[in-house]
Amino acid sequence: MNDWTLEPFKFSDEPPQAAAPPPPPPPPPPEEPDREPEPEPQPFRADLKHKKARRLGWIWKTLAVLVLLVVVAAASGAGYIWFKYLRDTPELPARESLFAINRAPGIRFYDRGGELIASRGPRYGERVTLGSVPAYLPQAFLAAEDKRFYKHGAVDLYGIARAAWINWRAGHIVQGGSTLTQQLAKGMFLTPDQTTKRKLQEMLMAQRMTKVMSRDEILELYLNRTYFGAGTFGVDGASRAYFGKPASQLTLSEACLLAGLPKAPSRLALNHGMERALARSHLILANMRGEGWITAEQEQAALLDVPKLKPEAVRNEGDFGYILDYATVEAVRIVGPNAPDLVVRLTIDPKLQHTGANVVRQVLASDGKRGGASQAALLTLGTDGSIRAMVGGGDYDETPFNRAVQAKRQPGSTFKPFVYAAALEKGVLPTDVVVDGPVKFGNWTPENYGGGYRGAVTVEQALTNSINTVAVKLAAQAGGDAIGDLARRFGFTSVPSRPDLSVALGAYEVNLLELVSGFQVFQQGGKRLAPYMVDAITTTDGKALFTHTTSDPAQVYDVARASMMVKMMKKVVELGTAKRAAFGRPAAGKTGTSQNWRDAWFVGFTPDYVTGVWVGNDDDKPMNHVVGGDIPAAIWRRFMIVAHEGLAIRDFDWLLPDPALQYEADPRNGFYGTLASEFARAAQEEAPVAPVIPGETPDADKPKNPTPEDLPY
């Protein structure tokens, strides 16, 4: 095909249109502020990426090591706490047995003659539930002990922090952080010791309880097992004991009064601490009002409604309170926990018990008041080791603390006989001469009471007059090992196996029972008898559970040396520091006074009884120069006079003759003996013969002065 074959071009019949104007130029871009030019892209470098990864890996590894160290430290700490504090935590009994576990038995006590002393033991009453008592009863206990009981776990961390802050601001402990569950665990399974171990175990036991019991069940268990003083356990038992009615009938004021007792059941017990208990109940009412559990009108009405105790609730146990406390612990220890109700016969002589209590009260009220002594204790043993009388203080209702067995005090010179006894085992004799003079051991310079020195004295004279320097010299001669061994044989548990020389002056603390029992070894010719108070235990239906049998006593000290010790201690009563204790019968003993007159003692014995007396103050306040030969000896004498009424006067029939003194013959004795005879003959020959005057008696018939050999040197 060529151009000549194309169809001819045809023009349009429409008029031509004007050409479209050109599009406007685009607006210029807005001016931007000066900025740095973008960096040129860098080339990829694999080495930098690897360096960053290595840095991150090092950080993660460090964190992992730190976490591992924290875990290991926590595990080690937990293991240490477990093995040191929690390993021996008691197991929680089965849930259904919690209301009966560890319930103490009821006990009837009889004296050595078979007469009823008292009935004692827990009164539990009926088991109560939250639905069987007024709502304000459990609320009163929560207001008193744990207002946030339903808001925290077994341990209240907020409560612990709050108590720590309050105690820090007060400068002493005014508030505790234990929850109600912790208090329940402590009362049922643990001891009341204020130690870290007990506190941690308390927390663990509380945690275990919350795992098997609901909050309401724990509160019910608390109401049924808490101690309310005066031998009552559980709110129903306390209600019946104090008010003579069941817990379901308690008024609001009575409920608050009982709710205040668990904090200090002995101090606040309603039979002798009513005023303090009422003051605490008013605080509990205020707490209940603050929590919205009672109205202001109910609070005011309860304040005006003063609870009245039933007459039987105010009766006390008189002079037997200290005895019953001690005997209860001993009886439960012998028969074990969860025992049935018991009948216990004691070794107590009621006549001696009343006499001891009366004498202690009377002397404290007279001599004690003048001497600045507020308390005293007395304990007596029979010849078989039986405890015949135990007076733990001036007034049991005022303070049940038993100073005869619970208080440990420095015995002072009362301990010297045991040092002398150890010295006798090393060959010392009562007739040996020791110089009473200045002595120094290291930096210690012991001095005599009242100062001064006597020079050369016999061992017997040193004990009679309680000379300190001689006692220390004898202790050094005997040695600490020998004294510690003898103390252990005589029954002392608090004297170390190797005491230092201060033991000669009674620096190591003992209790009165230990001291009296130690002196009984001398009374019994070197034989030791373990002291005891519980003679027999049976169930209420007569089944025998325990009978004390006195086996042959162990010979812990040589009888010949015991004889020498008794003779020396008889001189203490006859001529020495205990002359005020003499009462016309053969008696031996030793006085003692601790430093600054804080404690005064006298322990003495006859062939029939061993009795010890302590006098002092509970706060360790010094007395007004009271010594062992003063108030203690006076109490001892008055008591022993009554104790020996009707008994024949007798001496210690087992005493042995003193050992004959052995001397080595001096080869020069013959020469000096002959020389003395020659001088005597020569003097007689040279003496002028006196003329005989009529009416006078010749010299040969006059009484002659004793020769030097006859003088009592």
Residue pairs with C-beta under 8 A, 6 or more apart in sequence:
81 200
84 197
85 196
85 197
85 200
85 201
86 200
86 201
86 204
89 201
89 204
89 205
90 189
90 190
90 201
90 205
92 189
92 205
92 208
92 209
92 212
93 101
95 212
95 213
98 188
98 213
98 221
99 127
99 221
99 224
99 225
100 338
101 188
101 338
102 188
102 189
102 337
102 338
103 122
103 124
103 233
103 338
104 121
104 122
104 233
104 328
104 332
104 337
105 121
105 122
105 332
105 335
105 339
105 340
105 341
105 342
106 119
106 120
106 121
106 122
106 123
106 341
106 342
107 119
107 120
107 121
107 328
107 331
107 341
107 342
107 343
107 344
108 116
108 118
108 119
108 120
108 342
108 343
108 344
108 540
109 116
109 117
109 118
109 119
109 120
109 320
109 324
109 327
109 344
109 346
110 116
110 117
110 343
110 344
110 345
110 346
111 117
111 345
111 346
111 348
111 349
111 350
112 345
112 346
112 347
112 348
112 349
112 386
112 388
112 535
113 349
113 350
114 345
115 350
117 320
117 323
117 324
117 346
117 348
117 350
118 317
118 320
118 324
120 231
120 317
120 324
120 328
121 231
121 328
121 341
121 342
122 231
122 232
122 233
122 237
123 231
123 232
123 233
123 237
123 240
123 241
124 224
124 233
124 234
124 236
124 237
125 232
125 234
125 235
125 236
125 237
125 238
125 239
125 240
125 246
125 247
126 236
126 246
126 247
127 224
127 234
127 236
128 220
128 223
128 224
128 234
128 235
128 236
128 247
128 248
129 220
130 138
130 216
130 219
130 220
132 247
132 248
133 223
133 235
133 247
133 248
133 250
134 248
134 250
134 252
134 255
135 293
136 252
136 255
136 288
136 293
136 294
137 223
137 235
137 247
137 250
137 255
138 219
138 223
139 288
139 291
139 293
139 294
140 252
140 255
140 256
140 258
140 259
140 284
140 288
141 180
141 219
141 222
141 223
141 259
141 262
142 149
142 180
142 219
143 256
143 259
143 284
143 287
143 288
143 291
143 293
144 256
144 259
144 260
144 262
144 263
144 280
144 284
144 287
145 180
145 183
145 259
145 262
145 263
146 156
146 159
146 179
146 180
147 287
147 291
148 156
148 158
148 159
149 179
149 180
149 215
149 219
150 215
152 158
152 159
152 179
153 207
153 210
154 179
154 181
154 182
154 203
154 206
154 207
154 209
154 210
155 179
155 182
155 203
155 206
155 207
156 177
156 179
159 177
159 179
160 177
161 177
162 175
162 177
163 175
163 176
163 177
164 177
166 174
166 175
167 173
167 174
167 175
178 186
178 202
179 206
180 218
180 219
180 222
181 206
181 209
181 210
181 218
182 202
182 203
182 205
182 206
183 222
183 226
183 262
184 206
184 209
184 218
184 221
184 222
184 225
184 226
185 202
185 205
185 206
185 209
186 192
186 198
186 202
186 205
187 225
187 226
187 227
188 225
189 205
190 198
190 201
190 202
190 205
191 198
192 198
209 218
210 218
213 221
223 234
223 235
223 247
224 233
224 234
224 235
224 236
225 233
225 234
226 233
226 234
226 235
226 262
227 233
227 262
227 265
228 234
228 235
228 237
228 238
228 241
228 242
228 258
228 261
228 262
228 265
228 269
229 238
229 261
229 265
229 266
229 268
229 269
229 270
229 271
230 241
230 242
230 269
230 270
230 271
230 313
231 241
232 238
232 241
232 242
235 247
235 258
236 246
236 247
238 247
238 258
238 261
239 245
239 246
239 247
239 249
239 250
239 254
239 258
240 246
241 313
242 258
242 270
242 271
242 309
242 310
242 313
243 250
243 254
243 307
243 308
243 309
243 310
243 313
244 310
244 312
244 313
250 258
251 302
251 305
251 307
252 285
252 294
252 298
252 301
252 302
252 305
253 281
253 285
253 302
253 303
253 305
253 306
253 307
254 307
256 281
256 282
256 284
256 285
256 288
256 302
257 270
257 277
257 278
257 281
257 307
259 281
259 284
260 268
260 277
260 280
260 281
260 283
260 284
261 268
261 269
261 270
261 277
263 280
266 400
267 273
267 276
268 276
268 277
268 280
269 277
270 277
270 309
270 313
271 309
271 313
271 314
271 315
271 316
271 397
272 314
272 316
272 397
272 398
274 309
278 306
282 303
285 294
285 299
285 302
285 303
286 299
288 294
288 299
289 295
289 296
289 299
294 302
316 396
316 397
317 324
317 396
318 396
319 353
319 354
319 356
319 357
319 358
319 391
319 396
320 348
320 353
321 392
321 396
321 397
321 400
322 390
322 391
322 392
322 393
322 396
322 400
322 402
322 404
323 346
323 348
323 353
323 390
323 533
325 392
325 400
325 402
326 390
326 402
326 405
326 533
327 344
327 346
327 533
327 534
330 532
330 533
330 534
331 342
331 344
331 534
331 537
332 339
334 534
334 537
334 545
334 546
335 342
335 537
335 545
335 546
339 545
340 539
340 540
341 539
341 540
342 537
342 538
342 539
342 540
342 545
343 537
343 538
343 539
343 540
344 534
344 536
344 537
345 534
345 535
345 536
345 537
346 533
346 534
346 535
347 382
347 386
347 387
347 388
347 532
347 533
347 534
347 535
348 387
348 388
348 389
348 390
348 533
349 388
349 389
351 642
352 380
352 388
352 389
352 639
352 642
352 643
353 388
353 389
353 390
353 391
355 389
355 639
355 642
355 643
356 378
356 380
356 389
356 390
356 391
356 639
357 391
359 378
359 635
359 638
359 639
360 376
360 377
360 378
360 391
360 393
360 394
360 635
361 394
361 395
363 376
363 631
363 634
363 635
363 638
364 373
364 374
364 375
364 376
364 394
367 373
367 630
367 631
367 634
368 374
368 376
368 615
368 631
370 624
371 615
371 623
371 624
371 625
371 626
371 630
371 631
372 617
372 621
372 622
372 623
372 624
372 626
373 600
373 615
373 616
373 617
373 623
373 626
373 631
374 394
374 617
374 618
375 393
375 394
375 403
375 615
375 616
375 617
375 618
376 391
376 393
376 394
376 403
376 613
376 614
376 615
376 616
376 631
376 632
376 635
377 391
377 392
377 393
377 402
377 403
377 404
377 407
377 512
377 613
377 614
378 389
378 390
378 391
378 404
378 611
378 612
378 613
378 614
378 635
378 639
379 387
379 389
379 390
379 391
379 404
379 512
379 513
379 516
379 611
379 612
380 387
380 388
380 389
380 390
380 516
380 609
380 610
380 611
380 612
380 639
380 643
381 387
381 388
381 516
381 517
381 520
381 529
381 531
381 609
381 610
381 611
382 388
382 608
382 609
383 523
383 524
383 607
383 608
383 609
384 529
384 550
385 517
385 520
385 529
385 530
385 531
385 532
385 550
385 553
386 531
386 532
386 533
386 535
387 513
387 531
387 532
387 533
388 609
389 611
389 639
390 402
390 404
390 405
390 533
391 404
392 400
392 401
392 402
392 403
392 404
392 405
392 406
393 399
393 401
393 402
393 403
399 618
401 407
401 618
403 512
403 614
403 618
404 511
404 512
404 513
404 614
405 511
405 512
405 513
406 511
407 511
407 512
407 614
408 494
408 509
408 510
408 511
409 509
409 510
409 511
409 594
409 598
409 599
409 614
409 616
410 506
410 507
410 508
410 509
410 594
410 595
410 598
410 599
411 506
411 509
411 510
411 515
411 592
411 594
411 599
411 601
412 505
412 506
412 592
412 593
412 594
412 595
412 599
412 601
412 628
413 466
413 468
413 471
413 505
413 506
413 577
413 590
413 591
413 592
413 593
413 628
414 506
414 515
414 590
414 591
414 592
414 601
414 602
414 603
414 628
415 503
415 504
415 505
415 506
415 508
415 510
415 515
415 592
416 463
416 466
416 471
416 504
416 505
416 506
416 590
416 592
417 463
417 519
417 522
417 565
417 569
417 590
418 483
418 486
418 487
418 490
418 492
418 518
419 471
419 474
419 475
419 478
419 483
419 503
419 504
420 428
420 459
420 463
420 471
420 474
420 565
420 568
421 486
421 522
421 557
421 561
421 562
421 565
422 475
422 478
422 479
422 482
422 483
422 485
422 486
423 459
423 474
423 475
423 477
423 478
424 561
424 564
424 565
425 478
425 482
425 486
425 558
425 561
426 477
426 478
426 479
426 482
428 459
428 474
428 477
428 478
429 459
429 564
429 659
429 661
430 458
430 459
430 460
430 564
430 567
430 568
430 658
431 458
431 459
431 460
431 658
431 661
432 458
432 459
433 456
433 457
433 458
434 456
434 457
434 458
434 459
434 462
434 470
434 473
434 474
435 455
435 456
435 457
436 448
436 453
436 454
436 455
436 456
436 457
436 462
436 467
436 469
436 470
437 453
437 455
437 469
438 445
438 453
438 469
439 445
439 446
439 469
439 472
439 473
441 472
441 476
441 501
444 501
444 502
446 468
446 469
446 472
446 504
446 505
447 468
447 469
448 467
448 468
448 469
449 466
449 468
449 593
449 627
453 469
454 461
454 465
454 467
457 465
457 467
457 470
459 470
459 474
459 568
460 567
460 568
460 571
461 467
462 470
462 471
463 568
463 569
463 571
463 572
463 576
463 590
464 568
464 571
464 572
464 575
464 576
464 577
465 576
465 577
466 572
466 576
466 577
466 590
466 591
468 504
468 505
471 504
471 505
472 501
472 504
472 505
474 504
475 483
475 501
475 503
475 504
476 501
480 498
480 499
480 500
480 501
480 503
481 497
481 498
483 495
483 499
483 503
484 495
484 496
484 497
484 498
484 499
485 497
486 557
487 495
487 499
487 518
488 495
488 497
489 528
489 556
489 557
490 517
490 518
490 521
490 528
490 556
490 557
491 514
491 517
491 518
491 521
491 528
491 530
492 510
492 514
492 518
493 514
494 508
494 509
494 510
494 511
494 514
495 503
495 508
495 510
496 508
499 508
500 507
502 508
506 592
506 594
512 612
512 614
513 531
515 601
515 603
515 612
516 531
516 603
516 610
516 611
516 612
517 528
517 529
517 530
517 531
519 589
519 590
519 603
519 604
519 605
519 610
519 612
520 528
520 529
520 531
520 605
520 610
521 527
521 528
521 556
521 557
521 562
522 557
522 562
522 565
522 566
522 569
522 588
522 605
523 566
523 588
523 605
523 607
523 610
523 652
524 553
525 559
525 562
525 563
525 654
526 555
526 556
526 557
526 558
526 559
526 561
526 562
527 553
527 554
527 555
527 556
528 553
528 554
528 556
529 550
529 553
532 548
534 546
534 548
535 547
535 548
536 544
536 546
536 547
536 548
537 544
537 545
537 546
537 547
538 544
538 545
539 545
559 654
559 656
560 656
560 659
563 654
563 655
563 656
564 658
566 588
566 652
566 655
567 588
567 655
567 658
569 588
569 589
569 590
569 604
570 586
570 587
570 588
572 578
572 588
572 589
572 590
572 591
573 579
573 581
573 582
573 587
573 588
573 589
573 604
574 582
577 591
577 627
577 628
577 629
578 589
578 590
578 591
578 602
578 604
578 628
578 629
578 633
579 629
580 629
580 630
580 633
580 634
580 637
581 587
581 589
581 602
581 604
581 629
581 633
581 634
581 636
581 637
581 640
582 637
583 637
583 640
583 641
583 644
584 649
585 606
585 640
585 644
585 649
586 606
586 607
586 649
586 650
586 651
586 652
587 604
587 605
587 606
587 640
588 604
588 605
588 652
589 602
589 603
589 604
589 605
589 636
590 602
590 603
590 604
590 628
591 600
591 601
591 602
591 627
591 628
591 629
591 632
591 633
592 599
592 600
592 601
592 602
592 603
592 628
593 599
593 600
593 601
593 626
593 627
593 628
594 600
596 622
597 622
597 623
597 624
597 625
597 626
597 627
598 616
598 617
598 620
598 621
598 622
598 623
599 614
599 615
599 616
600 614
600 615
600 616
600 623
600 626
600 627
600 628
600 630
600 631
600 632
601 612
601 613
601 614
601 615
601 628
601 632
602 612
602 613
602 628
602 629
602 632
602 633
602 635
602 636
603 610
603 611
603 612
603 613
604 610
604 611
604 612
604 636
604 640
605 611
606 640
606 644
607 650
607 651
607 652
607 653
608 643
608 644
608 647
609 640
609 643
609 644
611 636
611 639
611 640
611 643
613 632
613 633
613 635
613 636
613 639
614 632
615 623
615 626
615 631
615 632
615 635
616 623
617 623
690 699
692 698
